[in-house]
Amino acid sequence: MSLRVEAVGPGTTVQDLGRSGLRAIGVGSSGAMDRASHRIAQRLVGNRESAAGIEVPLGGLRLRATRDHWIAVTGAETPVTVGSHPADLWRPHLLRAGDVLELGFATRGIRAYVAVRGGLAMTPVLGSRSRDTLAGLGPEPLRVGDELAVGRTTLPLHLVDIAPWRVPGDHVDARVVPGPRRDMLVPEAWDLLTGETWTASSAADRVGARLEGPLLRHRGTTELPSEGMIPGAIQVPPSGVPTILLADGPVTGGYPVIGVVLDLDAIGQLRPGATLRLRG
């Protein structure tokens, strides 16, 4: 073991790029909510992009190293300390044995990503080390006292000054395409979806993000049999309040899908109260 968890916030999980190709048998994709930030973190420490790292909602993580590690933190703008010194996001740092990596609380975006050279050496479940919070697959969420094993890699470490990247702020524009059940809502529902400014609700997690704004009304009361869902699908229940399904969303659902969001990395960084425009 080479990383010990000394403090952790709720919902901190191990994630990689998820489980692909299994939705037909009822297994969701899971994986990092902000895949771009995860990929960059892994590349900064010389890992393959598919290596497992830590997804940290809001912050509050503290890890102590029991041997030297190269680490990188990307994603949400979060105060980072390596040893006793402040450290930049989006660049690699050497964490010495006995030193602590500490993440404060995010001020922009919501999810930070921690990569360690060699990747976290968890046992894969159905081909992935990701935690699926809805199905309960993969490693348990991190807890104080956990000892995290780190793997090894033969890939070279290419040191860079910093990766030129930044997460969205308090407003996000995201692309949306029409969904297969758009015709089950009133004609003006699509214009409202793509013309109004929505607010991210506090009712959000890795399963889905509810949007606050005008209600999207159904045409009638016809019930829809359950059918396949994908991350990014915007379901509209009878209440008219749309919800975007995310990485741990269900693989089937019975509410009509009015549209599908394409820019899910940005949605994964939406803070409660942030605004969103869906561009059709």
Secondary structure as GFF3:
##gff-version 3
##sequence-region A 1 280
A	DSSP	beta_strand	3	7	.	.	.	ID=ss1
A	DSSP	beta_strand	13	15	.	.	.	ID=ss2
A	DSSP	three_ten_helix	23	25	.	.	.	ID=ss3
A	DSSP	alpha_helix	35	44	.	.	.	ID=ss4
A	DSSP	beta_strand	53	57	.	.	.	ID=ss5
A	DSSP	beta_strand	62	65	.	.	.	ID=ss6
A	DSSP	beta_strand	69	77	.	.	.	ID=ss7
A	DSSP	beta_strand	80	82	.	.	.	ID=ss8
A	DSSP	beta_strand	85	87	.	.	.	ID=ss9
A	DSSP	beta_strand	92	95	.	.	.	ID=ss10
A	DSSP	beta_strand	100	103	.	.	.	ID=ss11
A	DSSP	beta_strand	108	116	.	.	.	ID=ss12
A	DSSP	beta_strand	147	148	.	.	.	ID=ss13
A	DSSP	beta_strand	171	178	.	.	.	ID=ss14
A	DSSP	three_ten_helix	182	184	.	.	.	ID=ss15
A	DSSP	alpha_helix	188	195	.	.	.	ID=ss16
A	DSSP	beta_strand	197	204	.	.	.	ID=ss17
A	DSSP	beta_strand	208	212	.	.	.	ID=ss18
A	DSSP	beta_strand	227	228	.	.	.	ID=ss19
A	DSSP	beta_strand	233	235	.	.	.	ID=ss20
A	DSSP	beta_strand	243	245	.	.	.	ID=ss21
A	DSSP	beta_strand	252	253	.	.	.	ID=ss22
A	DSSP	beta_strand	257	261	.	.	.	ID=ss23
A	DSSP	alpha_helix	264	267	.	.	.	ID=ss24
A	DSSP	beta_strand	275	279	.	.	.	ID=ss25
###
